[in-house]
Amino acid sequence: MSLVTETNQQYYQGAQIFISAAALPNPNTQTFTTTFDTDLVFGSSDSTQTDYALNNFKIYTSATGLPNPSNWSEYTSTYTVANNTITLTGLATSTYIAVQLKSIDGGNYANTEADKAYGTAVENNYGGYEYIKLNDAIDNFMIGYVGDGKILQKAKKSDVLFFAKRSLQEFSYDTLKSIHSQELTIPASLNIVLPQDYVNYVSVCYIDELGVKIPIYPANNITTSPYENPVQDSEGVPTQDNFGSNIEGTSITEERWKKANTKILSQEFFNNLDDYAYWANFYGFGTDIFYGQQYGIIPQYAQRNGWFNPNYREGKMSFSSNLVNKLIVLEYISDGLAYDSDSKVPKLAEDALYASILYNIVSTRANQPEHMVQRLKKDRSAKLRNAKIRLSNIKLDEIVQVMRGKSKWIKH
């Protein structure tokens, strides 16, 4: 049995066509079950109700089925949806019904290319064959690994689900490809809010006028965002409010960093003699403060792209002053479980997921032979290593292209 279940029209246009027929014992009632890889989301069949906007599809009918837009009209009578099955009433026999996944702005089936309902619901399904849904992976594991004559004679599906989610979380951190990114503009406050499903950053870059990525570097040893900013009395002791909690003030460190002339650090430009004096002391040429006694340029600071600094106190990411109003792209990793669409596993890592579930279930059971546990542990490690190699997406032609300058030294 083939694994591709959608027709080309379903995949590319998000549309599926049905023809009504007399249905006994109630000819006026028609049921149609869609076979999209995307599940139907149903709020209401009444277009005057707010919940109608929750639907990720629309229904159109036509007496002829011809692609002329005037032949199709949106179906506005009452209907119900359950488990991707649509139940309609009052349709004439041989009526063409089009179920069209919609975009945010809607669209009309069989209209012009510009008006067709391509969009969110359809495009989220593009490239889906690369992945397997987590629920399908769990069902496959129960069939292939649990039962008489297999390593697991019995296993609760709830246990398999738990370890599958834990394995997916671990894979998301260092094995699976990072597909989470946001395009943002840095405001005057120099802070952006971290994404809702953020775990750790992968890279941060700003986009120049040509659309080229320019890397932004972390301000690890340059500045910081203090987690607490207690207000102190004249003796330096934190003060408390009426409830006994420390009174919090604003961060002076962050305020100074926002106003800083970052060009001083890279020796790029000095506005005045004070800037030069700061630079001289920072690099060890001054006679007053002697910051670090460094002679010559410090490679860590020898760049003009700017810096970013995670501010975990406020759940934001802060940027240096030279990045204000810049367009940036934040690439980050999540745990793979934040949204339903995230809960999918690349088929190249499917075998590693099964090995991880199997090892975790056996290793947490009492009275399991140690040699069996160790064998499954090695098997999991080997398959996880294979998954990393497969997902690294190494292409020989791309390596050859980079290495064509063979006479040049490769530095990193």
C-alpha positions in Angstrom: 0.0 0.0 0.0 1.4 3.4 -1.0 2.2 6.0 1.7 1.1 9.0 -0.3 -2.7 9.4 0.3 -3.4 12.9 -1.1 -4.0 13.6 -4.7 -2.0 16.3 -6.5 -5.0 18.7 -6.2 -5.2 18.1 -2.4 -1.5 18.6 -1.9 -0.9 21.7 -4.2 -4.3 23.4 -4.0 -5.7 22.1 -0.7 -9.0 21.1 -2.5 -10.9 17.8 -2.7 -14.0 17.3 -4.9 -17.0 15.1 -4.2 -20.2 14.4 -6.1 -23.4 14.0 -4.1 -25.6 10.9 -4.7 -28.8 9.6 -3.2 -28.1 8.2 0.2 -30.5 5.7 1.7 -32.4 5.7 4.0 -32.2 9.5 4.1 -31.6 10.9 0.6 -31.4 14.5 1.9 -28.3 13.7 4.0 -24.9 13.4 2.5 -21.6 12.6 4.2 -18.1 13.1 2.8 -14.9 12.1 4.5 -11.8 14.2 3.5 -8.4 12.5 3.1 -6.2 15.6 3.6 -3.1 15.1 5.7 -4.3 18.2 7.5 -7.2 17.6 9.9 -10.3 19.8 9.4 -10.8 22.4 12.1 -14.5 23.2 12.6 -15.9 26.1 14.5 -19.4 26.8 13.0 -21.3 26.4 9.8 -23.0 29.8 10.2 -20.9 32.5 8.5 -22.6 35.2 10.6 -21.1 33.7 13.8 -17.6 34.5 15.2 -16.7 30.8 15.4 -17.0 30.5 11.6 -13.6 32.2 11.3 -12.1 29.3 13.2 -12.7 26.9 10.3 -9.6 26.1 8.3 -11.7 25.2 5.3 -14.7 26.4 3.2 -17.2 24.4 1.2 -18.3 25.3 -2.3 -20.9 23.7 -4.6 -21.5 23.6 -8.3 -24.1 22.0 -10.6 -21.6 21.5 -13.4 -18.2 21.2 -11.7 -16.6 23.4 -14.4 -13.7 25.7 -13.3 -15.6 28.9 -14.3 -15.8 31.0 -11.1 -19.5 31.8 -11.7 -20.3 28.1 -11.5 -19.3 27.8 -7.9 -20.8 29.3 -4.7 -20.0 29.0 -1.1 -22.2 26.5 0.8 -23.8 28.4 3.7 -26.5 25.9 4.9 -26.1 24.0 8.1 -23.5 21.2 8.2 -21.5 19.4 10.8 -17.9 18.0 10.9 -16.6 15.2 13.0 -13.3 13.3 12.5 -12.8 14.9 9.0 -16.3 13.7 8.0 -18.7 16.4 6.7 -22.4 15.9 6.9 -24.6 18.1 4.7 -28.4 18.2 4.1 -30.6 19.3 1.3 -28.2 18.7 -1.6 -29.5 17.7 -5.0 -28.2 14.5 -6.6 -25.0 14.9 -8.8 -24.0 18.2 -7.1 -20.3 18.9 -7.1 -18.9 19.7 -3.6 -15.4 21.2 -3.2 -13.8 21.2 0.2 -11.1 23.9 0.1 -8.5 24.5 2.8 -8.3 28.2 3.2 -5.8 30.9 3.9 -6.3 33.6 6.6 -7.9 35.9 4.0 -10.1 33.1 2.6 -10.6 32.7 -1.2 -12.9 31.2 -3.8 -12.6 27.8 -5.2 -12.1 27.8 -9.0 -11.4 31.5 -9.1 -8.3 33.2 -10.5 -4.9 32.1 -9.4 -4.6 35.3 -7.3 -7.8 34.6 -5.5 -7.6 30.9 -4.9 -7.5 29.9 -1.3 -3.8 28.8 -1.2 -2.3 29.8 2.1 -1.8 28.8 5.7 -3.8 25.6 5.9 -2.4 24.4 2.6 1.2 25.5 2.9 1.6 24.0 6.3 1.2 20.7 4.6 3.9 21.2 2.0 7.0 19.0 2.6 5.0 16.9 5.1 6.2 13.6 3.6 9.6 14.3 5.1 8.1 13.7 8.6 6.0 11.2 10.4 3.5 12.3 13.1 4.4 11.4 16.6 1.1 9.6 17.1 1.8 7.5 14.0 5.3 6.7 15.3 3.8 5.5 18.6 1.3 3.3 16.8 4.2 1.8 14.7 6.2 1.1 17.8 3.3 -0.7 19.5 2.9 -2.9 16.4 6.6 -3.6 15.8 8.1 -3.9 19.3 5.3 -5.0 21.6 3.7 -8.4 21.7 4.4 -12.1 22.0 7.8 -13.2 20.9 9.2 -9.6 21.0 11.4 -7.8 23.4 8.5 -6.1 25.1 5.8 -8.6 25.9 3.6 -5.9 27.3 3.8 -2.1 27.4 1.3 0.6 28.3 0.7 3.0 25.5 0.9 5.8 28.1 4.5 4.8 28.9 5.4 4.7 25.2 3.8 8.2 24.8 5.8 9.6 27.7 9.2 8.2 26.5 8.4 9.2 22.9 7.9 12.8 24.0 11.0 12.8 26.2 13.0 11.4 23.3 11.6 14.0 20.9 12.6 16.7 23.4 16.2 15.4 23.6 16.4 15.0 19.8 15.2 18.6 19.3 18.2 20.0 21.3 21.1 18.6 19.2 19.9 16.1 16.6 16.8 17.4 14.7 17.1 20.3 12.3 16.2 23.6 13.8 13.2 25.0 11.9 12.1 27.7 14.3 13.0 31.3 13.4 11.4 34.7 13.6 12.0 37.8 11.6 11.8 40.9 13.9 12.8 44.5 13.9 14.7 45.9 16.9 12.8 48.7 18.5 14.2 51.8 20.2 14.1 49.9 23.5 16.7 47.5 22.1 14.7 44.6 23.5 12.6 41.9 21.8 10.4 39.4 23.6 11.7 35.7 23.4 9.4 33.4 21.4 6.8 31.5 23.4 8.4 28.1 22.7 12.0 29.4 23.1 14.5 27.0 24.8 17.9 28.3 23.5 19.2 30.3 20.6 20.9 28.9 17.6 22.0 32.1 15.9 21.1 35.7 15.7 21.8 37.8 12.6 20.6 41.1 11.0 19.6 41.3 7.4 21.3 43.9 5.2 19.9 45.7 2.1 20.6 42.7 -0.1 18.9 40.2 2.2 22.3 38.8 3.3 22.7 37.4 6.8 25.2 39.3 8.9 26.0 37.5 12.2 25.4 39.1 15.6 27.6 37.9 18.4 26.7 37.2 22.1 28.0 39.8 24.6 29.2 37.0 26.9 32.2 38.8 28.5 31.3 42.4 27.6 28.1 43.1 29.5 25.3 41.3 31.3 21.6 41.7 32.4 21.4 41.3 36.2 18.6 39.0 37.3 17.9 41.1 40.4 18.3 44.9 40.9 17.6 45.5 44.6 17.4 49.1 45.8 20.1 49.7 48.5 20.3 52.1 51.4 23.3 54.3 52.2 25.0 51.3 53.8 24.6 49.2 50.7 21.9 46.9 52.3 18.9 46.0 50.1 15.7 47.6 51.2 12.3 45.9 51.6 8.7 46.8 51.0 5.7 46.4 53.4 5.5 42.7 52.4 9.1 41.9 53.2 10.3 41.6 49.6 13.3 43.4 48.2 12.4 46.6 46.3 13.5 46.3 42.7 14.9 49.2 40.8 16.0 49.6 37.2 19.3 48.1 35.9 22.0 50.7 35.7 24.2 48.2 33.8 21.5 47.8 31.1 21.0 51.6 30.8 24.7 52.2 30.3 24.9 49.5 27.7 22.0 50.9 25.8 23.7 54.3 25.6 27.2 52.9 24.9 29.2 53.8 21.8 30.0 50.2 20.7 32.5 51.5 18.1 34.9 52.1 21.0 35.3 48.4 21.6 36.1 47.6 18.0 38.5 50.6 17.8 36.4 51.9 14.9 35.6 55.5 15.8 36.0 57.8 18.8 33.6 60.7 19.3 35.8 62.6 21.7 38.8 62.4 23.9 36.8 60.6 26.6 36.2 57.8 24.2 39.9 57.6 23.4 40.7 57.5 27.1 38.3 54.7 27.7 39.7 52.7 24.8 43.3 53.3 26.0 42.5 52.1 29.5 40.5 49.1 28.2 43.4 47.9 26.1 46.0 48.7 28.8 47.7 51.8 27.4 46.3 54.2 30.1 47.6 55.1 33.5 44.5 55.1 35.6 42.2 52.1 35.5 44.2 49.4 33.6 41.3 47.2 32.4 42.9 43.9 31.7 46.3 45.1 30.5 45.6 43.9 26.9 48.1 45.0 24.2 46.8 44.9 20.6 43.4 44.3 19.4 41.2 41.7 21.1 39.6 39.4 18.4 36.5 38.9 20.4 35.7 42.6 20.1 37.1 43.2 16.6 33.8 43.3 14.8 31.2 46.0 14.0 28.1 43.7 13.6 26.8 44.3 17.1 26.1 42.2 20.2 23.0 40.5 21.7 22.5 39.4 25.3 19.6 37.2 26.7 17.8 39.0 29.4 16.2 36.2 31.4 14.9 38.5 34.1 12.4 40.0 31.6 12.2 37.1 29.2 13.7 39.2 26.4 16.8 39.5 24.3 18.7 42.8 24.4 20.9 44.3 21.7 23.7 46.8 21.4 22.8 50.4 20.4 24.2 50.1 16.9 21.4 47.6 16.0 18.4 49.9 16.6 15.8 49.6 13.8 17.7 46.7 12.2 15.8 43.8 10.7 17.0 40.6 12.4 16.3 36.8 12.2 16.3 34.9 15.4 16.9 31.1 15.0 16.2 29.0 18.0 15.4 25.6 19.2 12.3 24.4 21.1 11.6 21.0 22.7 9.5 19.9 19.7 6.3 19.6 21.8 5.1 23.2 22.0 2.5 22.9 19.2 0.8 20.0 17.5 2.6 20.8 14.2 5.9 20.4 16.0 5.1 16.9 17.2 6.5 15.2 14.1 9.7 13.3 13.6 11.9 13.3 10.5 11.8 9.9 8.8 15.6 9.9 8.8 15.4 9.8 12.7 12.5 7.5 13.0 14.6 4.4 13.8 16.5 6.3 16.4 13.2 7.3 18.1 12.1 3.7 18.3 15.5 2.7 19.7 15.3 5.4 22.3 11.8 4.5 23.4 12.7 0.8 23.7 15.8 1.5 25.8 14.0 3.9 28.1 11.2 1.5 28.8 13.4 -1.5 29.4 16.0 0.4 31.5 13.3 1.7 33.9 11.7 -1.7 34.5 12.7 -3.8 37.5 14.7 -7.1 37.2 15.8 -6.5 33.6 19.0 -8.3 32.6 21.8 -5.8 32.6 23.3 -7.2 29.3 20.0 -6.5 27.6 19.9 -2.9 29.0 23.5 -2.2 27.8 22.8 -3.7 24.4 19.8 -1.5 23.9 21.8 1.5 25.2 24.5 0.9 22.5 21.9 0.4 19.9 20.2 3.7 20.8 23.5 5.5 20.7 24.5 4.0 17.3 21.1 4.9 15.7 21.2 8.4 17.1 24.6 8.9 15.7 23.3 7.7 12.3 20.4 10.1 12.5 22.7 13.0 13.2 24.8 12.1 10.2 21.7 11.8 8.0 20.2 15.1 9.2 23.5 17.0 8.8 22.6 17.0 5.1 26.2 16.9 3.9 26.5 17.1 0.1 29.8 16.4 -1.6 29.2 18.9 -4.4 28.8 21.7 -1.8 32.0 20.7 0.0 33.8 20.7 -3.4 32.5 24.2 -4.2 33.8 25.5 -0.9 37.2 23.8 -1.3 37.9 25.0 -4.8 40.2 27.7 -3.4 42.7 25.0 -2.5 45.7 27.4 -2.3 44.1 29.4 0.5 44.6 28.6 4.1 41.4 27.6 6.0 41.1 29.5 9.2 38.5 29.3 11.9 
